[in-house]
């Protein structure tokens, strides 16, 4: 089967989820053509995905200081280039289009009448009953229509009465053994938070060590704060032993923490409806702590006093999705959802 697989490169969550699925589908003999759109990915991700892979600017949101800037987003958008990519037919017509919230492949499939599968957290919001933060009409429409799919295979931390799948957890994370946990070590990944504000805040907690991952070419130490370049292998090593994680309210890393039983403090990006909705769901399900209006000393202190949650131990959703796609994605989503949720420990 020939599959056109689109991946949104904003952040790392879409790449983390999609890369093992792509590699396993190729391992089963499928021709998988990958299109990445958004910020240019690191060379390491291109190597992990492997050829054939192409990159496009696509559409992405501009953020600064933990807040979405819609005017800046509109200014940076390249609508003519985006439309040209959508109307550019692939050399060989795919049998199936899979989009991990990637708009070019999603709209290409819709324009050509191709069957498309949307894999990822954002497709869970296609169903009523899934918690949503209050957002204006524009942000809700953008969220719903950014990368539409004819078959939305969404994932979330609960069924919410819909054919939703449990979270996909990277196979590398599933292999992590948290045999030796260092309670004073906190992993921090706040991609849009200025270090000039974050580091002084964290230094107010000298009883803890903070490993802050940021877009920096070299690392440096500032008291109890260690600033580190983003590196997936090093990050996973810290995840295996840390006592807690502070991050934005993205779905992938938060799900990894819940799977492993790591306390998580999330700061939703202001104006990013998905992340604000994730904060609502975390509080509703009592699975994490949410900081709103900017991370404060009180937020961190309150969170550090919380006990560690029980691990969720999500099933192998990645493997199930590969098997489902390998069979042409013909099994009803409800049946796939029921089968996977039934595998959760009681």
C-alpha positions, -999 to 999 in steps of 0.1 A, spaced: 0 0 0 12 35 -8 7 59 21 12 97 21 20 106 57 20 142 68 35 154 101 32 189 117 67 199 131 56 225 156 71 212 189 83 176 190 51 158 200 39 151 164 73 138 154 77 117 185 43 100 178 46 96 141 82 85 136 78 49 151 45 44 132 62 54 99 92 32 105 70 2 115 47 6 84 78 7 62 90 -24 80 58 -42 70 65 -34 33 44 -3 27 57 26 6 54 56 30 61 90 16 65 116 44 57 153 42 68 175 71 54 210 74 61 238 99 94 248 115 124 230 100 131 198 120 165 189 133 187 167 111 184 140 138 146 137 132 151 135 94 176 107 99 152 88 123 123 91 98 144 82 68 137 87 31 116 95 12 108 127 32 101 162 20 97 195 40 74 225 35 68 257 54 31 249 58 12 268 84 21 272 121 13 294 150 37 321 163 41 322 200 62 343 224 65 344 261 39 316 265 13 333 244 -1 328 209 2 359 187 -25 358 160 -14 389 141 22 376 140 8 342 129 -11 359 100 20 379 90 42 349 89 17 327 69 24 320 33 -11 313 19 0 312 -18 28 287 -11 4 267 11 -23 266 -17 3 256 -42 14 227 -21 -22 216 -16 -29 217 -54 4 200 -62 -5 164 -70 18 137 -56 38 118 -83 19 86 -75 -17 86 -61 -16 73 -26 -40 45 -14 -43 62 20 -34 96 34 -24 98 71 -21 132 87 -7 140 122 -24 174 122 -5 183 91 -26 207 69 -11 202 34 -18 165 33 -51 169 50 -64 194 25 -48 176 -5 -67 145 5 -100 165 8 -95 182 -25 -87 149 -43 -114 129 -25 -88 106 -10 -95 86 22 -76 102 51 -69 92 86 -61 119 112 -39 105 140 -32 125 171 -47 142 202 -63 171 183 -87 147 165 -103 138 198 -119 172 198 -140 161 168 -163 144 193 -187 161 217 -181 155 254 -143 161 252 -134 190 276 -127 223 258 -116 255 273 -136 286 264 -123 300 231 -136 326 207 -152 315 175 -120 321 154 -98 299 175 -124 271 176 -128 272 138 -90 272 133 -86 242 156 -114 222 139 -104 230 103 -66 233 104 -61 197 92 -94 179 87 -95 142 82 -124 119 70 -115 94 98 -104 112 130 -85 87 152 -81 110 182 -64 102 215 -70 114 250 -65 105 287 -101 93 289 -128 80 266 -152 108 273 -180 87 259 -165 87 224 -145 64 201 -112 79 213 -80 60 217 -57 60 248 -25 81 243 3 69 221 35 65 241 68 63 223 82 27 223 114 42 237 95 56 267 77 23 272 111 7 277 122 32 304 128 16 338 123 41 367 142 19 391 162 48 405 142 80 409 159 112 421 131 131 439 150 164 438 155 164 401 130 183 380 129 182 342 117 214 326 106 218 290 89 252 283 97 259 247 81 293 246 91 306 281 120 332 281 150 318 301 156 353 315 123 349 335 124 311 340 159 307 355 155 333 384 121 316 393 137 281 395 167 294 415 143 302 443 141 265 451 177 255 460 165 222 474 158 210 439 179 206 407 163 217 375 173 205 341 159 230 316 158 219 279 159 249 256 169 259 220 205 267 229 237 255 211 256 248 243 247 241 279 255 261 310 250 260 347 233 287 368 233 275 404 208 247 408 196 252 372 213 233 343 203 246 309 207 219 282 203 218 244 173 197 233 185 161 227 160 133 227 184 106 241 196 129 270 160 140 276 148 104 279 176 96 304 164 124 326 128 114 322 137 79 335 151 93 368 134 127 374 111 133 403 88 156 383 83 175 350 73 211 343 61 217 308 36 233 286 2 215 283 11 197 251 -3 162 249 27 140 241 51 147 270 22 150 295 10 115 284 45 101 288 46 115 324 11 100 332 21 67 317 53 66 339 37 80 371 57 112 370 41 143 387 35 170 360 30 207 363 17 222 331 15 258 319 -9 261 289 2 284 262 -22 314 265 -46 315 235 -37 280 224 -71 263 227 -57 228 226 -34 234 256 -59 253 276 -84 224 270 -57 200 281 -54 219 313 -92 216 319 -91 178 313 -61 173 336 -79 191 364 -112 173 357 -95 139 358 -72 149 387 -41 138 368 -19 169 370 -14 205 383 -22 235 361 -6 269 362 -24 297 345 -15 333 338 22 326 339 42 302 360 47 316 396 66 307 427 34 297 444 25 274 415 59 256 417 58 254 455 23 240 456 31 214 430 63 202 447 43 193 477 20 170 458 25 132 460 34 113 429 4 99 410 -1 62 402 13 52 367 -15 50 341 3 22 321 -13 29 288 -14 0 263 7 -2 231 -14 22 210 14 27 185 15 -10 177 -22 -12 175 -23 18 151 3 2 129 -17 -31 127 -49 -11 120 -33 10 92 -16 -21 78 -50 -37 74 -63 -5 56 -79 12 86 -111 -8 80 -119 -18 116 -145 7 131 -129 32 154 -153 22 182 -141 -14 181 -104 -3 182 -111 21 210 -129 -4 231 -102 -30 226 -74 -7 237 -92 8 267 -100 -27 279 -63 -34 282 -57 -7 309 -50 -21 343 -81 -21 366 
